[in-house]
Every structure is written in structure tokens, then in C-alpha cells.
Amino acid sequence: MQAFTWTCKNFSQLSRDELYAILRLRSEVFVVEQQCVYQDVDNYDKAAFHVLGMARDELLLYARLLSPDTKYQTSSIGRVVASRGSRRKGYGKELMGFAIKQCEDLWPNRGITISAQEYLKDFYQQLGFITASPPYLEDEIPHIKMTRR
């Protein structure tokens, strides 16, 4: 199993190189690979905490954390992404475990909401999330709202 260096930084703490790596990874996966044309840079980045999973000085895993009352009443985890070569190796659970812990430390007892791609429902259920909405389309991809207390 690969060893990751995990960090969580607010927007002002990110270096230019880190921000570039974040936007590049999100674009590679969400725009190019998933062929989804949407506005990824959505003004939440400046208000967010950014979870970076680095290995050999390369960003391979990422998630964005938003404080309660920013997008939902609870805190939220979004833009969860793994580079193509980092998938199906258990790293997503490692990423989400770190992200959940950061939310719990930053905003104790506020819960967490995610907008999950529907096909990942079982993955998020294993992490303690429960379905909180019927399926809906977000950027033409089926999603479900899930919560964790």
C-alpha cells in the first residue's frame, strides 16, 4: 500500500503549485474523464478547507470541506477525487477517513452531508453515511444526498 502525506489547508494556506495541482486533478477526472462540462471553479474554493493526499510530491487524492451553513446546514465533503492510478486500492477510504476526521475536528457535532454519485452509495454507506434523498441529476450525473451524524 502506498504511503500518503495527508494535509488539510484553508485556501490562503495553499501554495500556487498546490492550487494548480488541485484544479488540474479535478479537471482531469470530472471534466475530461467523466466528459462533464460544468463550472468546477464555483467560488466555494475560497471558503473551503482542502484535503490533499500526496505521494512522491504528486497530488493523487483530494477532497473539499465546507463549513456548516455554507452549502448545507451541516459541514460537507465534496469534490472527492482520486487520480486514475490511485483507484480500487483502498485509498478512497483512507481519503474519506481523513476528511471525516477533519470535519469532526473543525465542526464538532454538526454532522456531514455529501452529494454522492449514485453508483458510490455502497462505498459511502460503509463509511457511515445514510441516504437522505431520492436520486437526482447533478451535471447530468445521477447523485444522491447522504448524511452522517
Secondary structure, DSSP 8 states (H G I E B T S, - for coil): ----EEEEEEGGG--HHHHHHHHHHHIIIIIIITT-------S-GGG-EEEEEEETTEEEEEEEEE-TTTSSSSEEEEEEEE-GGGTTSSHHHHHHHHHHHHHHHHSTTS-EEEEEEGGGHHHHHHTT-EE-S--EEETTEEEEEEEE-
